[in-house]
């Protein structure tokens, strides 16, 4: 129920072990960085599982899912979310 002012608002949310659910208003232009060491990320219906040490083809460990809404760069109000969970699940959905 937060009311955001014009410009960018950044939220850093983290927990060691557990599940995190973030509900964002449908009209809010959003950029999300969701990082899980061991567990899963469900970002607007797209689900991805991670295990410790999952590596990309480049050999670099990356357990981060990134999303940026289409009109983010031109919006008056922008929400940037950086969510981190060591072991668990991050769910981000719009309503």
C-alpha positions as CSV (number, residue, x, y, z in Angstrom):
1,X,0.0,0.0,0.0
2,X,3.0,2.3,-0.3
3,X,2.6,5.5,-2.3
4,X,5.6,6.2,-4.4
5,X,6.7,9.7,-5.4
6,X,7.8,10.5,-9.0
7,X,11.3,9.3,-9.9
8,X,13.0,6.1,-9.0
9,X,12.3,4.2,-5.8
10,X,14.7,1.3,-4.9
11,X,13.8,-1.5,-2.5
12,X,16.5,-3.9,-1.3
13,X,14.9,-7.0,0.3
14,X,16.8,-10.0,1.6
15,X,16.4,-13.0,3.8
16,X,18.7,-15.9,4.7
17,X,16.2,-18.8,4.6
18,X,12.6,-18.7,3.6
19,X,10.2,-17.6,0.9
20,X,9.5,-14.1,-0.3
21,X,6.4,-13.0,-2.1
22,X,6.2,-9.5,-3.7
23,X,3.0,-8.1,-5.1
24,X,3.3,-5.1,-7.4
25,X,0.4,-3.0,-8.8
26,X,-0.1,-3.8,-12.5
27,X,0.4,-0.2,-13.6
28,X,3.7,0.2,-11.8
29,X,6.7,0.3,-14.2
30,X,9.2,-2.1,-12.5
31,X,12.8,-3.4,-12.8
32,X,13.5,-6.5,-10.8
33,X,16.7,-8.3,-9.9
34,X,15.9,-11.6,-8.1
35,X,18.8,-13.6,-6.8
36,X,18.5,-17.0,-5.1
37,X,21.5,-19.1,-4.1
38,X,19.6,-22.4,-3.7
39,X,15.9,-22.4,-4.6
40,X,13.7,-20.8,-7.2
41,X,12.4,-17.6,-8.7
42,X,9.0,-17.1,-10.1
43,X,8.9,-13.7,-11.9
44,X,5.5,-12.8,-13.4
45,X,4.7,-16.4,-14.2
46,X,8.1,-17.5,-15.4
47,X,9.7,-20.1,-13.1
48,X,13.4,-20.9,-12.7
49,X,15.2,-23.3,-10.3
50,X,18.7,-22.8,-9.0
51,X,21.1,-25.1,-7.3
52,X,24.4,-24.1,-5.6
53,X,27.1,-23.4,-8.2
54,X,24.8,-23.4,-11.2
55,X,27.0,-22.1,-14.0
56,X,26.3,-20.4,-17.3
57,X,28.1,-21.6,-20.4
58,X,30.7,-18.8,-19.8
59,X,31.6,-20.5,-16.5
60,X,30.4,-17.6,-14.4
61,X,28.0,-18.5,-11.6
62,X,24.7,-16.5,-12.0
63,X,21.5,-17.2,-10.0
64,X,19.9,-13.9,-10.8
65,X,16.8,-13.3,-12.9
66,X,16.3,-9.8,-14.3
67,X,13.1,-8.2,-15.6
68,X,12.5,-4.7,-16.8
69,X,9.0,-3.5,-17.9
70,X,8.6,-2.2,-21.4
71,X,7.9,1.4,-20.4
72,X,10.3,1.6,-17.5
73,X,12.7,4.1,-19.0
74,X,10.1,6.7,-19.9
75,X,7.8,6.3,-16.8
76,X,7.3,9.1,-14.2
77,X,7.3,6.6,-11.3
78,X,9.8,3.7,-11.3
79,X,10.2,0.9,-8.9
80,X,13.5,-1.0,-8.7
81,X,13.5,-4.2,-6.6
82,X,16.6,-6.0,-5.6
83,X,15.6,-9.3,-3.9
84,X,18.0,-11.8,-2.4
85,X,17.3,-15.1,-0.7
86,X,20.1,-17.5,0.3
87,X,17.9,-20.7,0.4
88,X,14.2,-20.5,-0.6
89,X,11.9,-18.9,-3.2
90,X,11.2,-15.5,-4.5
91,X,7.8,-14.9,-6.1
92,X,7.0,-11.6,-7.8
93,X,3.6,-11.0,-9.3
94,X,1.4,-8.2,-10.5
95,X,-2.2,-7.5,-9.5
